Amino acid sequence: MAKLTSQTVKAMAQELYGYELTDEAAAAVANAAGAMVTHSRRLGSLDLSGVQPPFGYPTLLAEAERIRKRG
């Protein structure tokens, strides 16, 4: 797999968001993204059957109920 470089991160940040990143910040983003991609390969072997998506309908209902009770 190709490695995400800090130069690519800087170019994407500029092109997509108009951000100017320092070399250090771009290197940190590239390293974090690389680690995330590496670990994401293991997701297929995990049993995630009971995990709801963070913004799934049941989660939204539970959050709405929590806010209703608080308010």
N, CA, C and O atoms as a CHARMM CRD file, in Angstrom:
* protein
*
  284
    1    1 MET  N      0.84300  -1.17900   0.00000 PROA 1      0.00000
    2    1 MET  CA     0.00000   0.00000   0.00000 PROA 1      0.00000
    3    1 MET  C      0.89100   1.24600   0.00000 PROA 1      0.00000
    4    1 MET  O      1.91800   1.28100   0.67800 PROA 1      0.00000
    5    2 ALA  N      0.49900   2.24200  -0.74600 PROA 2      0.00000
    6    2 ALA  CA     1.25500   3.48300  -0.81000 PROA 2      0.00000
    7    2 ALA  C      1.14400   4.23500   0.51600 PROA 2      0.00000
    8    2 ALA  O      0.10400   4.20300   1.17500 PROA 2      0.00000
    9    3 LYS  N      2.20800   4.89800   0.88800 PROA 3      0.00000
   10    3 LYS  CA     2.24200   5.65900   2.13200 PROA 3      0.00000
   11    3 LYS  C      1.78000   7.09500   1.86800 PROA 3      0.00000
   12    3 LYS  O      2.17800   7.71200   0.88000 PROA 3      0.00000
   13    4 LEU  N      0.94500   7.61000   2.75300 PROA 4      0.00000
   14    4 LEU  CA     0.50900   8.99400   2.66800 PROA 4      0.00000
   15    4 LEU  C      1.64700   9.88200   3.14900 PROA 4      0.00000
   16    4 LEU  O      2.11100   9.74300   4.28100 PROA 4      0.00000
   17    5 THR  N      2.09100  10.78100   2.30400 PROA 5      0.00000
   18    5 THR  CA     3.22100  11.63400   2.66200 PROA 5      0.00000
   19    5 THR  C      2.73400  12.97200   3.20200 PROA 5      0.00000
   20    5 THR  O      1.59000  13.37500   2.98500 PROA 5      0.00000
   21    6 SER  N      3.62500  13.64400   3.90400 PROA 6      0.00000
   22    6 SER  CA     3.27400  14.96000   4.43300 PROA 6      0.00000
   23    6 SER  C      3.05000  15.96000   3.30200 PROA 6      0.00000
   24    6 SER  O      2.24400  16.88100   3.44000 PROA 6      0.00000
   25    7 GLN  N      3.75800  15.78400   2.18400 PROA 7      0.00000
   26    7 GLN  CA     3.55100  16.67400   1.04000 PROA 7      0.00000
   27    7 GLN  C      2.13700  16.50400   0.47400 PROA 7      0.00000
   28    7 GLN  O      1.49600  17.48200   0.08800 PROA 7      0.00000
   29    8 THR  N      1.66000  15.26200   0.42900 PROA 8      0.00000
   30    8 THR  CA     0.30100  15.00200  -0.04200 PROA 8      0.00000
   31    8 THR  C     -0.72000  15.60100   0.91600 PROA 8      0.00000
   32    8 THR  O     -1.71200  16.18800   0.48400 PROA 8      0.00000
   33    9 VAL  N     -0.47800  15.45200   2.21600 PROA 9      0.00000
   34    9 VAL  CA    -1.38200  16.03000   3.21700 PROA 9      0.00000
   35    9 VAL  C     -1.45000  17.54100   3.06000 PROA 9      0.00000
   36    9 VAL  O     -2.53700  18.11800   3.09800 PROA 9      0.00000
   37   10 LYS  N     -0.31700  18.18200   2.88700 PROA 10     0.00000
   38   10 LYS  CA    -0.28500  19.64000   2.72000 PROA 10     0.00000
   39   10 LYS  C     -1.05500  20.05700   1.46800 PROA 10     0.00000
   40   10 LYS  O     -1.81500  21.02500   1.49500 PROA 10     0.00000
   41   11 ALA  N     -0.85700  19.32700   0.38000 PROA 11     0.00000
   42   11 ALA  CA    -1.53700  19.66200  -0.87100 PROA 11     0.00000
   43   11 ALA  C     -3.04700  19.48400  -0.73800 PROA 11     0.00000
   44   11 ALA  O     -3.81800  20.31700  -1.21500 PROA 11     0.00000
   45   12 MET  N     -3.46700  18.40100  -0.09300 PROA 12     0.00000
   46   12 MET  CA    -4.90100  18.16000   0.09500 PROA 12     0.00000
   47   12 MET  C     -5.52700  19.21300   1.00400 PROA 12     0.00000
   48   12 MET  O     -6.62000  19.70200   0.71900 PROA 12     0.00000
   49   13 ALA  N     -4.85400  19.56200   2.08200 PROA 13     0.00000
   50   13 ALA  CA    -5.37900  20.57600   3.00100 PROA 13     0.00000
   51   13 ALA  C     -5.55500  21.91200   2.28600 PROA 13     0.00000
   52   13 ALA  O     -6.54500  22.61300   2.49700 PROA 13     0.00000
   53   14 GLN  N     -4.60100  22.25200   1.45200 PROA 14     0.00000
   54   14 GLN  CA    -4.67600  23.51000   0.70100 PROA 14     0.00000
   55   14 GLN  C     -5.79100  23.46000  -0.34300 PROA 14     0.00000
   56   14 GLN  O     -6.60000  24.38100  -0.44600 PROA 14     0.00000
   57   15 GLU  N     -5.82200  22.38900  -1.10300 PROA 15     0.00000
   58   15 GLU  CA    -6.79300  22.27000  -2.19900 PROA 15     0.00000
   59   15 GLU  C     -8.22400  22.14500  -1.70000 PROA 15     0.00000
   60   15 GLU  O     -9.12400  22.80100  -2.22500 PROA 15     0.00000
   61   16 LEU  N     -8.44300  21.30800  -0.69300 PROA 16     0.00000
   62   16 LEU  CA    -9.80600  21.04000  -0.24000 PROA 16     0.00000
   63   16 LEU  C    -10.34900  22.07700   0.73200 PROA 16     0.00000
   64   16 LEU  O    -11.53400  22.40700   0.69200 PROA 16     0.00000
   65   17 TYR  N     -9.47800  22.59700   1.61500 PROA 17     0.00000
   66   17 TYR  CA    -9.96300  23.45000   2.69900 PROA 17     0.00000
   67   17 TYR  C     -9.32100  24.83300   2.75800 PROA 17     0.00000
   68   17 TYR  O     -9.73400  25.67800   3.55300 PROA 17     0.00000
   69   18 GLY  N     -8.30500  25.06700   1.91400 PROA 18     0.00000
   70   18 GLY  CA    -7.61800  26.35100   1.95400 PROA 18     0.00000
   71   18 GLY  C     -6.71100  26.50200   3.16600 PROA 18     0.00000
   72   18 GLY  O     -6.33600  27.62000   3.52200 PROA 18     0.00000
   73   19 TYR  N     -6.34900  25.37600   3.81200 PROA 19     0.00000
   74   19 TYR  CA    -5.49100  25.40500   4.99400 PROA 19     0.00000
   75   19 TYR  C     -4.02700  25.36700   4.58400 PROA 19     0.00000
   76   19 TYR  O     -3.64700  24.67000   3.64200 PROA 19     0.00000
   77   20 GLU  N     -3.22400  26.11500   5.29500 PROA 20     0.00000
   78   20 GLU  CA    -1.77800  26.04400   5.16300 PROA 20     0.00000
   79   20 GLU  C     -1.23400  25.31300   6.38400 PROA 20     0.00000
   80   20 GLU  O     -1.32600  25.82700   7.49900 PROA 20     0.00000
   81   21 LEU  N     -0.67700  24.13800   6.19500 PROA 21     0.00000
   82   21 LEU  CA    -0.14300  23.35400   7.30400 PROA 21     0.00000
   83   21 LEU  C      1.37300  23.49000   7.36500 PROA 21     0.00000
   84   21 LEU  O      2.04200  23.62600   6.34100 PROA 21     0.00000
   85   22 THR  N      1.90400  23.45100   8.58800 PROA 22     0.00000
   86   22 THR  CA     3.35000  23.40000   8.75200 PROA 22     0.00000
   87   22 THR  C      3.82900  21.99800   8.38100 PROA 22     0.00000
   88   22 THR  O      3.03900  21.05600   8.31100 PROA 22     0.00000
   89   23 ASP  N      5.11400  21.87800   8.14900 PROA 23     0.00000
   90   23 ASP  CA     5.68000  20.56300   7.85000 PROA 23     0.00000
   91   23 ASP  C      5.43400  19.59100   9.00100 PROA 23     0.00000
   92   23 ASP  O      5.13000  18.42000   8.77300 PROA 23     0.00000
   93   24 GLU  N      5.56500  20.07400  10.23300 PROA 24     0.00000
   94   24 GLU  CA     5.37100  19.22100  11.40600 PROA 24     0.00000
   95   24 GLU  C      3.92200  18.74300  11.50800 PROA 24     0.00000
   96   24 GLU  O      3.67400  17.57000  11.78700 PROA 24     0.00000
   97   25 ALA  N      2.96800  19.64700  11.28300 PROA 25     0.00000
   98   25 ALA  CA     1.55300  19.28100  11.35800 PROA 25     0.00000
   99   25 ALA  C      1.20000  18.28400  10.25600 PROA 25     0.00000
  100   25 ALA  O      0.47300  17.32000  10.49600 PROA 25     0.00000
  101   26 ALA  N      1.70600  18.51500   9.06600 PROA 26     0.00000
  102   26 ALA  CA     1.42300  17.60500   7.95400 PROA 26     0.00000
  103   26 ALA  C      2.00900  16.21900   8.21900 PROA 26     0.00000
  104   26 ALA  O      1.38600  15.20700   7.89800 PROA 26     0.00000
  105   27 ALA  N      3.19800  16.17400   8.80200 PROA 27     0.00000
  106   27 ALA  CA     3.81500  14.88000   9.13000 PROA 27     0.00000
  107   27 ALA  C      2.99000  14.15300  10.19000 PROA 27     0.00000
  108   27 ALA  O      2.81400  12.93800  10.10900 PROA 27     0.00000
  109   28 ALA  N      2.48400  14.88400  11.17800 PROA 28     0.00000
  110   28 ALA  CA     1.66100  14.26800  12.22400 PROA 28     0.00000
  111   28 ALA  C      0.36500  13.71300  11.63900 PROA 28     0.00000
  112   28 ALA  O     -0.05400  12.61400  12.00300 PROA 28     0.00000
  113   29 VAL  N     -0.26700  14.45100  10.74700 PROA 29     0.00000
  114   29 VAL  CA    -1.50200  13.98200  10.10500 PROA 29     0.00000
  115   29 VAL  C     -1.21800  12.73800   9.26800 PROA 29     0.00000
  116   29 VAL  O     -1.97500  11.76900   9.31800 PROA 29     0.00000
  117   30 ALA  N     -0.13900  12.76400   8.50600 PROA 30     0.00000
  118   30 ALA  CA     0.21600  11.62000   7.66700 PROA 30     0.00000
  119   30 ALA  C      0.47900  10.38000   8.51700 PROA 30     0.00000
  120   30 ALA  O      0.05500   9.28200   8.15700 PROA 30     0.00000
  121   31 ASN  N      1.16800  10.54600   9.63000 PROA 31     0.00000
  122   31 ASN  CA     1.43600   9.41000  10.52300 PROA 31     0.00000
  123   31 ASN  C      0.15400   8.87800  11.14000 PROA 31     0.00000
  124   31 ASN  O     -0.04000   7.66400  11.20800 PROA 31     0.00000
  125   32 ALA  N     -0.72200   9.76100  11.58900 PROA 32     0.00000
  126   32 ALA  CA    -1.98200   9.33600  12.19900 PROA 32     0.00000
  127   32 ALA  C     -2.85600   8.61100  11.17400 PROA 32     0.00000
  128   32 ALA  O     -3.45500   7.58100  11.48400 PROA 32     0.00000
  129   33 ALA  N     -2.93000   9.14100   9.96900 PROA 33     0.00000
  130   33 ALA  CA    -3.73100   8.50600   8.92300 PROA 33     0.00000
  131   33 ALA  C     -3.16000   7.13600   8.57700 PROA 33     0.00000
  132   33 ALA  O     -3.91100   6.18300   8.36700 PROA 33     0.00000
  133   34 GLY  N     -1.85100   7.03600   8.51700 PROA 34     0.00000
  134   34 GLY  CA    -1.22200   5.75400   8.22100 PROA 34     0.00000
  135   34 GLY  C     -1.52400   4.72300   9.28500 PROA 34     0.00000
  136   34 GLY  O     -1.79500   3.56400   8.97000 PROA 34     0.00000
  137   35 ALA  N     -1.47900   5.13400  10.54600 PROA 35     0.00000
  138   35 ALA  CA    -1.78800   4.21700  11.64800 PROA 35     0.00000
  139   35 ALA  C     -3.24200   3.78500  11.59300 PROA 35     0.00000
  140   35 ALA  O     -3.55400   2.62000  11.83400 PROA 35     0.00000
  141   36 MET  N     -4.13500   4.71900  11.27500 PROA 36     0.00000
  142   36 MET  CA    -5.55100   4.40300  11.20300 PROA 36     0.00000
  143   36 MET  C     -5.81900   3.39200  10.08100 PROA 36     0.00000
  144   36 MET  O     -6.58600   2.44700  10.26900 PROA 36     0.00000
  145   37 VAL  N     -5.20500   3.58300   8.94300 PROA 37     0.00000
  146   37 VAL  CA    -5.39400   2.65800   7.83000 PROA 37     0.00000
  147   37 VAL  C     -4.84400   1.27900   8.19400 PROA 37     0.00000
  148   37 VAL  O     -5.46300   0.26000   7.89200 PROA 37     0.00000
  149   38 THR  N     -3.69100   1.25300   8.83800 PROA 38     0.00000
  150   38 THR  CA    -3.09700  -0.01900   9.24600 PROA 38     0.00000
  151   38 THR  C     -4.02700  -0.78300  10.17900 PROA 38     0.00000
  152   38 THR  O     -4.24200  -1.98200  10.00300 PROA 38     0.00000
  153   39 HSD  N     -4.57400  -0.09300  11.16400 PROA 39     0.00000
  154   39 HSD  CA    -5.45300  -0.75500  12.12900 PROA 39     0.00000
  155   39 HSD  C     -6.82500  -1.08200  11.53900 PROA 39     0.00000
  156   39 HSD  O     -7.48500  -2.01600  11.99500 PROA 39     0.00000
  157   40 SER  N     -7.25500  -0.33200  10.54000 PROA 40     0.00000
  158   40 SER  CA    -8.57600  -0.59200   9.95500 PROA 40     0.00000
  159   40 SER  C     -8.62100  -1.93200   9.23500 PROA 40     0.00000
  160   40 SER  O     -9.70300  -2.48200   9.02800 PROA 40     0.00000
  161   41 ARG  N     -7.48300  -2.45900   8.85500 PROA 41     0.00000
  162   41 ARG  CA    -7.45100  -3.76700   8.20000 PROA 41     0.00000
  163   41 ARG  C     -7.95700  -4.86400   9.12300 PROA 41     0.00000
  164   41 ARG  O     -8.41000  -5.90400   8.64500 PROA 41     0.00000
  165   42 ARG  N     -7.89000  -4.65700  10.43300 PROA 42     0.00000
  166   42 ARG  CA    -8.32600  -5.65700  11.40600 PROA 42     0.00000
  167   42 ARG  C     -9.82900  -5.62800  11.64300 PROA 42     0.00000
  168   42 ARG  O    -10.35600  -6.55000  12.26700 PROA 42     0.00000
  169   43 LEU  N    -10.53300  -4.62000  11.17800 PROA 43     0.00000
  170   43 LEU  CA   -11.95600  -4.49100  11.47500 PROA 43     0.00000
  171   43 LEU  C    -12.77400  -5.69100  11.00600 PROA 43     0.00000
  172   43 LEU  O    -13.74000  -6.08100  11.66100 PROA 43     0.00000
  173   44 GLY  N    -12.39200  -6.27100   9.88100 PROA 44     0.00000
  174   44 GLY  CA   -13.13200  -7.40300   9.36500 PROA 44     0.00000
  175   44 GLY  C    -13.08300  -8.62800  10.26300 PROA 44     0.00000
  176   44 GLY  O    -13.96700  -9.48300  10.19800 PROA 44     0.00000
  177   45 SER  N    -12.06000  -8.72000  11.09600 PROA 45     0.00000
  178   45 SER  CA   -11.92900  -9.88100  11.97400 PROA 45     0.00000
  179   45 SER  C    -12.57800  -9.66900  13.33700 PROA 45     0.00000
  180   45 SER  O    -12.60700 -10.59700  14.14600 PROA 45     0.00000
  181   46 LEU  N    -13.09300  -8.48800  13.61300 PROA 46     0.00000
  182   46 LEU  CA   -13.73200  -8.19400  14.89300 PROA 46     0.00000
  183   46 LEU  C    -15.22800  -8.47700  14.82200 PROA 46     0.00000
  184   46 LEU  O    -15.85400  -8.27200  13.78300 PROA 46     0.00000
  185   47 ASP  N    -15.79300  -8.94300  15.91900 PROA 47     0.00000
  186   47 ASP  CA   -17.23500  -9.15100  15.99300 PROA 47     0.00000
  187   47 ASP  C    -17.88300  -7.83300  16.41100 PROA 47     0.00000
  188   47 ASP  O    -17.91400  -7.49800  17.59500 PROA 47     0.00000
  189   48 LEU  N    -18.39000  -7.10000  15.44900 PROA 48     0.00000
  190   48 LEU  CA   -19.00400  -5.80100  15.71600 PROA 48     0.00000
  191   48 LEU  C    -20.52600  -5.86000  15.59700 PROA 48     0.00000
  192   48 LEU  O    -21.17800  -4.83100  15.42200 PROA 48     0.00000
  193   49 SER  N    -21.08200  -7.05000  15.69200 PROA 49     0.00000
  194   49 SER  CA   -22.51200  -7.22100  15.46000 PROA 49     0.00000
  195   49 SER  C    -23.38300  -6.43200  16.43700 PROA 49     0.00000
  196   49 SER  O    -24.48300  -6.02000  16.06700 PROA 49     0.00000
  197   50 GLY  N    -22.93200  -6.21100  17.65500 PROA 50     0.00000
  198   50 GLY  CA   -23.74400  -5.48700  18.62300 PROA 50     0.00000
  199   50 GLY  C    -23.47200  -3.99600  18.68500 PROA 50     0.00000
  200   50 GLY  O    -24.07300  -3.29300  19.49700 PROA 50     0.00000
  201   51 VAL  N    -22.58600  -3.50500  17.84800 PROA 51     0.00000
  202   51 VAL  CA   -22.20700  -2.09400  17.88300 PROA 51     0.00000
  203   51 VAL  C    -23.07800  -1.30600  16.91600 PROA 51     0.00000
  204   51 VAL  O    -23.16700  -1.62900  15.73200 PROA 51     0.00000
  205   52 GLN  N    -23.71300  -0.27400  17.43700 PROA 52     0.00000
  206   52 GLN  CA   -24.53900   0.60000  16.60900 PROA 52     0.00000
  207   52 GLN  C    -23.66000   1.68300  15.98600 PROA 52     0.00000
  208   52 GLN  O    -22.67000   2.09600  16.58900 PROA 52     0.00000
  209   53 PRO  N    -24.00900   2.14200  14.79500 PROA 53     0.00000
  210   53 PRO  CA   -23.29900   3.29000  14.22600 PROA 53     0.00000
  211   53 PRO  C    -23.47000   4.50000  15.14400 PROA 53     0.00000
  212   53 PRO  O    -24.50300   4.61400  15.80500 PROA 53     0.00000
  213   54 PRO  N    -22.49900   5.40100  15.20700 PROA 54     0.00000
  214   54 PRO  CA   -22.58800   6.52100  16.14800 PROA 54     0.00000
  215   54 PRO  C    -23.77900   7.43700  15.90700 PROA 54     0.00000
  216   54 PRO  O    -24.25600   8.08700  16.83800 PROA 54     0.00000
  217   55 PHE  N    -24.26700   7.49900  14.67300 PROA 55     0.00000
  218   55 PHE  CA   -25.40400   8.35700  14.38700 PROA 55     0.00000
  219   55 PHE  C    -26.57200   7.55100  13.82200 PROA 55     0.00000
  220   55 PHE  O    -27.39200   8.07900  13.07000 PROA 55     0.00000
  221   56 GLY  N    -26.64200   6.27300  14.18800 PROA 56     0.00000
  222   56 GLY  CA   -27.75100   5.43800  13.76600 PROA 56     0.00000
  223   56 GLY  C    -29.04200   5.85900  14.45700 PROA 56     0.00000
  224   56 GLY  O    -29.01400   6.55100  15.47500 PROA 56     0.00000
  225   57 TYR  N    -30.15000   5.44600  13.91000 PROA 57     0.00000
  226   57 TYR  CA   -31.44900   5.83600  14.44200 PROA 57     0.00000
  227   57 TYR  C    -31.64100   5.46700  15.90500 PROA 57     0.00000
  228   57 TYR  O    -32.10900   6.30800  16.67300 PROA 57     0.00000
  229   58 PRO  N    -31.29900   4.24100  16.33700 PROA 58     0.00000
  230   58 PRO  CA   -31.46000   3.91600  17.76500 PROA 58     0.00000
  231   58 PRO  C    -30.61500   4.82300  18.66500 PROA 58     0.00000
  232   58 PRO  O    -31.04800   5.19300  19.75700 PROA 58     0.00000
  233   59 THR  N    -29.43000   5.17300  18.21400 PROA 59     0.00000
  234   59 THR  CA   -28.56300   6.04900  19.00000 PROA 59     0.00000
  235   59 THR  C    -29.16800   7.44500  19.09700 PROA 59     0.00000
  236   59 THR  O    -29.14800   8.06000  20.16300 PROA 59     0.00000
  237   60 LEU  N    -29.70100   7.94200  17.99200 PROA 60     0.00000
  238   60 LEU  CA   -30.33100   9.26500  18.00000 PROA 60     0.00000
  239   60 LEU  C    -31.55100   9.28900  18.92300 PROA 60     0.00000
  240   60 LEU  O    -31.76800  10.26900  19.63500 PROA 60     0.00000
  241   61 LEU  N    -32.33900   8.22600  18.91300 PROA 61     0.00000
  242   61 LEU  CA   -33.50200   8.15300  19.80900 PROA 61     0.00000
  243   61 LEU  C    -33.07200   8.14400  21.26900 PROA 61     0.00000
  244   61 LEU  O    -33.66200   8.84100  22.09500 PROA 61     0.00000
  245   62 ALA  N    -32.05300   7.36400  21.59100 PROA 62     0.00000
  246   62 ALA  CA   -31.57000   7.30600  22.97300 PROA 62     0.00000
  247   62 ALA  C    -31.04000   8.66300  23.42000 PROA 62     0.00000
  248   62 ALA  O    -31.27300   9.07600  24.55600 PROA 62     0.00000
  249   63 GLU  N    -30.33500   9.35200  22.54100 PROA 63     0.00000
  250   63 GLU  CA   -29.80900  10.68500  22.88700 PROA 63     0.00000
  251   63 GLU  C    -30.94600  11.68200  23.06200 PROA 63     0.00000
  252   63 GLU  O    -30.90600  12.51000  23.97200 PROA 63     0.00000
  253   64 ALA  N    -31.95100  11.61500  22.21100 PROA 64     0.00000
  254   64 ALA  CA   -33.10500  12.50900  22.35000 PROA 64     0.00000
  255   64 ALA  C    -33.81800  12.27000  23.68000 PROA 64     0.00000
  256   64 ALA  O    -34.23400  13.21900  24.34500 PROA 64     0.00000
  257   65 GLU  N    -33.95600  11.01600  24.05900 PROA 65     0.00000
  258   65 GLU  CA   -34.59700  10.68900  25.33700 PROA 65     0.00000
  259   65 GLU  C    -33.76600  11.20000  26.51100 PROA 65     0.00000
  260   65 GLU  O    -34.31300  11.72900  27.47900 PROA 65     0.00000
  261   66 ARG  N    -32.45600  11.04400  26.42500 PROA 66     0.00000
  262   66 ARG  CA   -31.57300  11.53500  27.49100 PROA 66     0.00000
  263   66 ARG  C    -31.69300  13.05100  27.63400 PROA 66     0.00000
  264   66 ARG  O    -31.74100  13.56300  28.75300 PROA 66     0.00000
  265   67 ILE  N    -31.74300  13.77400  26.51500 PROA 67     0.00000
  266   67 ILE  CA   -31.86200  15.22600  26.55300 PROA 67     0.00000
  267   67 ILE  C    -33.24000  15.62600  27.09000 PROA 67     0.00000
  268   67 ILE  O    -33.35400  16.58400  27.85300 PROA 67     0.00000
  269   68 ARG  N    -34.27700  14.89600  26.69300 PROA 68     0.00000
  270   68 ARG  CA   -35.63900  15.19400  27.16900 PROA 68     0.00000
  271   68 ARG  C    -35.72700  15.05900  28.68600 PROA 68     0.00000
  272   68 ARG  O    -36.32500  15.90300  29.35400 PROA 68     0.00000
  273   69 LYS  N    -35.13600  14.00500  29.22300 PROA 69     0.00000
  274   69 LYS  CA   -35.17200  13.78200  30.67000 PROA 69     0.00000
  275   69 LYS  C    -34.36900  14.82800  31.42000 PROA 69     0.00000
  276   69 LYS  O    -34.72700  15.19800  32.53800 PROA 69     0.00000
  277   70 ARG  N    -33.30300  15.30200  30.83000 PROA 70     0.00000
  278   70 ARG  CA   -32.44600  16.29100  31.47400 PROA 70     0.00000
  279   70 ARG  C    -33.11000  17.67100  31.48600 PROA 70     0.00000
  280   70 ARG  O    -32.97500  18.42700  32.44800 PROA 70     0.00000
  281   71 GLY  N    -33.82800  17.98800  30.40400 PROA 71     0.00000
  282   71 GLY  CA   -34.33700  19.33300  30.20500 PROA 71     0.00000
  283   71 GLY  C    -35.60400  19.63200  30.87900 PROA 71     0.00000
  284   71 GLY  O    -36.11400  20.74700  30.76900 PROA 71     0.00000
